[in-house]
Amino acid sequence: MRAVVVRSHAGPEALELVDVPVPEVGPGQVLVRVAAAGVNPVDAVTRSGALVAAGLMAPREVTGLGWDVAGAVDRVGAGVSGFGPGDQVIGLRDRLDVPLGTYAEYVVLDASALAPAPTGVPAVEAATLPLNGLTALQALELLDLPAGATLLVTGAAGGVGGFAVELAALRGLRVVAMAGEADEALVRGLGADRFVPRGAADPAAAVRALVPGGVDGALDAALLGVVALGAVRNRGAFVTVTGGAPPGLRGIRVSTVWIAADGPALAGLSALAAAGRLTLRVAATHPLARAADAHRRLARGGLRGRLVLVP
């Protein structure tokens, strides 16, 4: 089969399309024929070698890329129930200690990392859901805010932020969305009650002007750190989506969401997407052989939706 790997960490030109054996399926695992694979910022970080430098990933001679997948079950390993050949599925490859990712024609995942694909949704759209949707969901679970509470979402027009706005609104939270000025209509359409432009001179003051005393919690998808923390009330909650969380000043409970594959939770997100209650946004598609082009486009920024690779 064909797969995209990197041998020496560098820019997009380091991505190689190689021929490798179809991976063997073990007990509790499922072999998925890939129909679409999402392209995410973490893939660029992996390609650059930053995860190795940070001690989050062991050095390898060959590193596969890709977390998101949508496709069809090819075969299942011993002990797997609930999935069979031909089933349409989505899944998340969250392990960094395996040689290949979802940028491939086939991928092996634990059955617990898979869920039924959203009914009636094309695979290209479905592939945008697992990583960003689960990150948003798990961040909201860490925040643990009650219905009626106020939530600031930074990067609200992005992949994680967009899902966070929608899921928060479904939970009855009042969302203050922070994004570019041109994205106000978009994030309000996703369910935001109030809006703060990303370029505000003092973002925390702008949020507090809308919510006196500060919001109950913040989901910092834009990685603003202490800038976003300043918008949170004393003893509120703050979650960031990467390492390097700010200190828990003023009694604020600070957490980092370290994404974990979760088949049942992903099945719930899939059902919401099938019902039209989650918005699946595709910026563009690229053939697997043009993965480097997808990474170059990702690096330019400004995307509203995910890039997707199609084998």
Secondary structure, DSSP 4 states (H G I P E B T S, - for coil): -EEEEESS--SGGGEEEEE-PPPPP-TTEEEEEEEEEEE-HHHHHHHHTHHHHTTSS---SSEE---EEEEEEEEE-TT--S--TT-EEEEE---SSSS--SSBSEEEEEGGGEEEPPTT--HHHHTTSHHHHHHHHHHHHHH-PPTT-EEEEETTTSHHHHHHHHHHHHTT-EEEEEE-GGGHHHHHHHT-SEEEETT-SSHHHHHHHHSTT-EEEEEETT--THHHHTTEEEEEEEEESSS-PPP-GGG-EEEE------HHHHHHHHHHHHTT-S---EEEEEEGGGHHHHHHHHHH---SSEEEEE-
